[in-house]
Amino acid sequence: MTEPRGPQAPAPIAARLWGALKNSLTDEDPVASARRARLQAGQSGSDPAARAAAALPAAGADADADAGAGSAAPPAPLAPMARALLDQVLSRATAYTALTEKLAPLAAVIGDERMRYQAAYALIKASRSVEQVVQAIDLQHMQALEAEAARFAAQLQAKEHAEIDARRAELQRLESDVAVATAQAARLREEARARIREVELGLQRDGERRELLAREIDARQHELAGVQQRFEAAAGATRQALQVARATVLRHLG
């Protein structure tokens, strides 16, 4: 059952969630802190969604634990995004928000949670049953949460297209360029190794040729030295023969 609304509903969740997303890894932001302080102090009586959020038990808390203790531990603060989403989901007036509107003022005077819920329900049971309150959570607030989740998923996808796709395309281009450059570098290294092997083979051939030429030079010099020695010996013998012939001519004819 939809309750008539007095105050204007909060702004769409999109603008609020994107702001909260930036600080979603922190426990608090200034706006959420101030809003929570107002809720805990009972100063947000004109906003049904705020009163409903303030009246919610802490996440994971056992509503029946320490029923007779008379006091409960303070609820754990919600993260900024969770607070913004909860405000939006509870912005529609229902049987449940009617209950939480009565719960919020009682928080300061009735410490026991069970008694506080019973007292708040006593104020609305003439027009709303427990079943209506539960159905409001199951059929209205849960549906509102699903609608916000779908809307947020669409906005997140649009954000991804706007901010991530261009970077992803650049990343793919860079990966392709890196692959091409890597292959080119490998090819250049192989060409360099092949050129180095070619140069080394040339050096080896030149070294072998140099050693061969050095041996040939030594052998040729040794050979020529032997020829020179033989010629000088022949020349000396010839000279001696000529001298003997001259002496013989002079002796017989002179």
C-alpha positions in Angstrom: 0.0 0.0 0.0 1.4 3.4 -1.0 1.2 6.1 1.6 0.4 9.7 0.6 3.5 11.8 0.6 3.9 15.3 1.9 7.6 16.3 1.3 9.1 16.0 -2.1 10.9 12.8 -2.8 14.7 12.9 -2.8 16.6 13.5 -6.0 17.4 10.4 -8.2 19.9 8.1 -6.8 22.3 8.6 -9.7 23.7 12.0 -8.7 24.0 10.9 -5.1 25.6 7.5 -5.7 28.3 8.8 -8.0 29.4 11.3 -5.4 29.3 8.5 -2.7 31.2 6.2 -5.0 34.3 8.3 -4.8 34.4 7.8 -1.0 33.0 4.3 -0.8 36.2 3.0 0.6 36.1 5.3 3.5 33.9 5.1 6.6 32.5 8.6 6.4 32.3 11.8 4.3 31.2 15.2 5.6 27.7 15.1 4.1 27.0 11.6 5.5 28.5 12.5 8.9 26.3 15.6 9.2 23.2 13.8 8.1 23.9 10.9 10.5 24.4 13.4 13.4 21.0 15.0 12.6 19.3 11.6 12.4 20.8 10.4 15.7 19.8 13.7 17.4 16.2 13.4 16.1 16.4 16.6 14.1 15.2 15.1 10.8 11.6 14.7 11.7 10.4 16.3 8.4 12.0 13.6 6.2 10.3 10.2 6.4 13.1 8.5 4.6 15.7 9.9 7.0 13.5 8.8 10.0 13.1 5.3 8.5 16.9 5.0 7.9 17.6 6.2 11.4 15.2 3.7 12.9 16.8 0.7 11.1 18.8 -1.7 13.3 22.5 -2.0 12.6 23.4 -4.4 9.9 23.9 -7.9 11.4 22.5 -6.9 14.8 20.3 -9.4 16.6 17.0 -7.6 17.3 16.1 -10.1 20.1 19.5 -10.2 21.8 19.7 -8.7 25.2 15.9 -8.0 25.1 15.9 -7.3 28.9 19.2 -5.4 29.1 17.5 -2.0 28.7 20.2 -0.7 26.3 21.9 -1.7 23.1 25.3 -1.0 21.5 25.3 2.0 19.1 24.7 0.9 15.5 27.6 0.7 13.1 27.6 3.7 10.7 26.7 3.0 7.1 29.2 3.8 4.3 28.2 6.9 2.3 27.0 4.9 -0.7 24.9 2.6 1.5 23.4 5.6 3.3 22.5 7.3 0.0 20.9 4.1 -1.4 19.0 3.5 1.8 17.6 7.0 1.8 16.4 6.5 -1.8 14.9 3.1 -1.2 13.0 4.4 1.9 11.9 7.6 0.2 8.5 6.2 -0.7 5.9 6.4 2.1 4.7 2.9 3.1 3.4 1.1 6.1 6.9 0.4 7.1 8.0 4.0 6.9 4.9 4.9 8.9 6.3 2.5 11.6 9.8 4.0 11.4 8.5 7.5 11.7 7.1 6.5 15.1 10.3 4.6 16.0 12.7 7.5 15.5 11.5 9.8 18.3 11.3 6.8 20.6 15.0 6.0 20.3 15.9 8.6 22.8 13.4 7.5 25.5 13.1 3.7 25.0 16.4 1.9 25.0 15.1 -1.6 24.6 14.6 -2.3 20.9 11.7 -4.8 21.3 9.8 -2.4 23.5 10.5 0.5 21.2 9.1 -1.4 18.2 6.0 -2.5 20.2 5.4 1.1 21.3 5.8 2.5 17.8 3.5 -0.2 16.3 0.9 0.6 18.9 0.7 4.1 17.4 -0.2 2.8 13.9 -1.8 -0.6 14.5 -5.3 0.9 14.0 -4.6 1.5 10.3 -1.8 -0.9 9.5 -1.2 -4.5 10.3 2.1 -6.3 10.9 1.6 -8.1 7.7 1.2 -4.8 5.8 4.5 -3.6 7.4 6.3 -6.7 6.3 4.8 -6.6 2.8 5.8 -3.0 2.5 9.4 -4.1 3.0 9.2 -7.2 0.7 7.1 -5.8 -2.1 7.9 -2.0 -2.1 11.2 -1.3 -0.6 12.9 -4.4 -2.0 11.5 -3.6 -5.4 12.7 -0.1 -5.1 16.2 -1.5 -4.3 16.1 -3.8 -7.3 15.0 -0.8 -9.5 17.9 1.3 -8.2 20.3 -1.6 -8.7 19.2 -1.9 -12.3 19.5 1.9 -12.8 22.9 1.9 -11.2 24.1 -1.0 -13.4 23.0 0.9 -16.5 24.7 4.1 -15.3 27.8 2.1 -14.4 27.9 0.6 -17.9 27.5 4.0 -19.5 30.3 5.3 -17.3 32.4 2.3 -18.4 31.7 3.1 -22.0 32.6 6.8 -21.5 35.7 6.4 -19.4 37.1 2.9 -19.9 36.5 1.9 -23.5 38.8 4.7 -24.9 41.5 3.5 -22.5 40.9 -0.1 -23.4 41.2 0.8 -27.1 44.4 2.6 -26.4 45.7 -0.3 -24.4 44.9 -2.7 -27.2 46.7 -0.5 -29.7 49.7 -0.2 -27.4 49.7 -4.0 -26.9 49.7 -4.4 -30.7 52.5 -1.8 -31.1 54.5 -3.6 -28.4 54.1 -6.9 -30.1 55.2 -5.5 -33.4 58.2 -3.7 -31.8 59.1 -6.9 -30.0 59.1 -8.9 -33.2 61.1 -6.2 -34.9 63.6 -6.1 -32.1 63.9 -9.9 -32.3 64.4 -9.7 -36.1 67.1 -7.0 -35.7 68.9 -9.0 -33.1 68.9 -12.1 -35.4 70.1 -10.0 -38.3 72.8 -8.5 -36.0 73.9 -12.0 -34.9 74.0 -13.2 -38.5 76.1 -10.1 -39.5 78.4 -10.7 -36.5 78.8 -14.4 -37.5 79.6 -13.2 -41.1 82.2 -10.7 -39.9 83.7 -13.3 -37.6 84.0 -15.8 -40.4 85.6 -13.1 -42.5 88.1 -12.4 -39.7 88.8 -16.2 -39.4 89.4 -16.5 -43.2 91.6 -13.4 -43.2 93.6 -14.7 -40.2 94.1 -18.0 -41.9 95.2 -16.3 -45.1 97.6 -14.0 -43.2 99.2 -17.0 -41.5 99.5 -18.8 -44.9 101.1 -15.7 -46.5 103.5 -15.3 -43.6 104.6 -18.9 -44.1 104.9 -18.5 -47.9 107.0 -15.3 -47.4 109.3 -17.1 -45.0 109.7 -20.0 -47.4 110.3 -17.8 -50.4 112.8 -15.7 -48.5 114.7 -18.9 -47.4 114.6 -20.2 -51.0 115.8 -16.9 -52.5 118.6 -16.8 -49.9 119.7 -20.3 -51.0 119.7 -19.2 -54.6 121.7 -16.1 -53.8 124.3 -18.2 -51.9 124.6 -20.6 -54.8 125.0 -17.7 -57.3 127.6 -16.0 -55.2 129.5 -19.4 -55.0 129.2 -19.8 -58.7 130.3 -16.2 -59.3 133.4 -16.7 -57.0 134.3 -19.9 -58.8 133.9 -18.2 -62.2 136.0 -15.3 -61.1 138.7 -17.5 -59.9 138.6 -19.4 -63.2 138.9 -16.2 -65.1 141.8 -15.1 -63.0 143.6 -18.5 -63.7 142.9 -18.1 -67.4 144.4 -14.6 -67.4 147.5 -15.7 -65.5 147.9 -18.6 -68.0 147.6 -16.3 -71.0 150.2 -14.0 -69.6 152.5 -16.8 -68.7 152.5 -18.4 -72.0 152.1 -15.4 -74.3 153.4 -12.5 -72.4 
